[in-house]
Amino acid sequence: MAIDIEHKLKILPGLVQRISAEQAFHYRIVPKKMAKDVLILWTDAPDPENLMDELKIVLDFPVELEPLPSEELQDFLTANYRQSHKNQHTELHYTPDFLEKILINAKAIDSSDIHFEPYENDCRVRFRLDGKLTEQFKVPIKEYPTIINKIKIKADLDIAEKRLPQDGRITMKMDNDEFDIRVSSLPTLFGEKIVLRILNKDTESVNLEDLGFNDSELGRYKEGIRMPNGIILISGPTGSGKTTTLYATLKLLNDSKTNILTIEDPIEYTLEGVNQVQLRENIGLDFASALRTFLRQDPDIIMVGEIRDVKTANMAIRAALTGHLVLSTIHTNSAWSTISRLIDMDIPPFLIASTLNTSVAQRLVRKLCPNCKKRDRVEKSLFPEGFNPPENLTHHYSPVGCQKCHHTGYHGRRAIYEIIPITKKLIPHIKNNVLDIEDYLEDNKIPKLRDNAILFVSEGITSIEEIYPMLTN
C-alpha cells in the first residue's frame, strides 16, 4: 500500500541554520521568517516577553516572538532539527500522521533503521545513523499499542497476533521519492519491538567508484568480475556494506546482452533490466532451489544474496563450473578465511581452486565530519596491545561533534576493502588449506584490511576508534 506524504513542515535552510538544534529544543523556538533584519520566531513559551529579552542576548540578533500551539511547534522542531546531543529527548505523542512524522525525521538525517522499543513506562524511538543507534524520542507507553497497530495495518500484518514475530513491507512516497520499508515485529517483555528498515529504491548513487576502492583495488576487482565464469565472494559481518557492493557490481555489468538473475532476502534496490527474485523459505523457495531453477533460465550472471549452507555452496560451485559468473556474500573475518569456511562446508579444495575468481573482505567505517574533526598526535596507547603503528603515522584526527554532523563527529560512511585475486600461485595454498599467506600478500603488494584502515586514518578520512576492531585481528 503506497502512502503519499506532503512535507509542509520544512523551514528554509538559511533560517534553520540561524538557530542551533540545542537552542531550538531548549528554548522551544523555531524560525518563521526574516522581516527587516528582525528574526521572527515561533514559540509555545508561557512567558514570551522574558524569553525574548533572553534570546536577544543569546542570539545577539533582534528577534520577535509569535505564539504557536505546542503540538504544531513540536512538528516543526522534529521535522527540521535533530535533538541535542545531550540526554534531553522529546516526548512524542500519537497523532494520525505519527508514522509520517517519524519518517520525515529519519529521512532528513539519512537514517537507515527506526527502532520502536517498549519498556515499562514508555517506548524509546531510536534511529540508526551511519551505523550507530541514537535515541530520538520517547512515546508514552499507553499510546504505543495504537502506533503498533497502525504500522501493522500498513504492512499487512496480523494485528491480533502479539505472541509470534512477523515480517512485512510498506511502500512509501515522500517528496517524489518512492522507497520501501521492511517491517519486523518481535514480542518482548513489555510489548512488541518494531524495527523499520528503510530501503531506498534509487540506485543512482550506487557506483563502484564511490564506495571506497582505491585505484589498484578497483582494477583488481573489475578484472575479477569481467571474467566470463567463476565465483566472486564478498565477506564481512552483517552491516558491512556487502550487498551495496554487489548491487554496484550488477549495475556495472548490466546491459541488454546479459541475462542477470538474483535471489535476495530482501530485495533492497530495484535494478532495471535485472530479474530479481525474493527469497520465500516458508514455501520452499530458498537459495539452493532458486539456483537450481536459475540454471534452466539461460543466465549469464547469477547473484545469490548469501551462501548460508552446504546446499547453496554446492549449487554456486555447480553454476560456476557450468560457465556462469556467480556473485555472493559469506560471513568470514577476512578474504582468505573464506577458503577455510568453504572447506568447512565440505566443498573439495580442488573445486574451490578451480571456481573462485576473487575473494573480497570489507568493513564500513564512519567518515569524520570535515567541519569539526580535530588533529591530534598519535600515541601508542590509542592502539590495541601488541599493535605497532607505522612510524610515518605521526598524527590522526578525532571526532568532535557539531550541528552539521548532528553532534556525532561523523558524517557518512565509506567501505574498506581487502581484495585477493585467486591466481595459479595460490592454488597449492588452497588445496593444502594454508591458513597464513602474509608473505604472499606482501610479495604481491596486496594490502590487508588493517593496512587500508591505517591509510584511512593517515588521510584523515576516519578515526582510530572506528578502525580499532580491524587492528585486533
Secondary structure by P-SEA (a helix, b strand, c coil): cbbbbbccccccaaaaaaccaaaaaaaccccccccccbbbbbbccccaaaaaaaaaaaacccbbbbbbcaaaaaaaaaacccccccccccccccccaaaaaaaaaaaaacccbbbbbbcccbbbbbbbcccbbbbcccccccaaaaaaaaaaaaaccccccccbbbbbbbbbbcccccbbbbbbbbbccccbbbbbbbbbccccccccccccccaaaaaaaaaaaaccbbbbbbbbccccaaaaaaaaaaaaaccccbbbbbbcccccccccccbbbbbbccccccaaaaaaaaaaccccbbbbcccccaaaaaaaaaaaaabbbbbbccccccccaaaaaaaaacccaaaaaacccbbbbbbbbbbccccbbbbbbbbccccccccccccccccbbbbbbccccccccccbbbbbbccccccccaaaaaaaccccaaaaaaaaccccaaaaaaaaaaacccccccccccccc
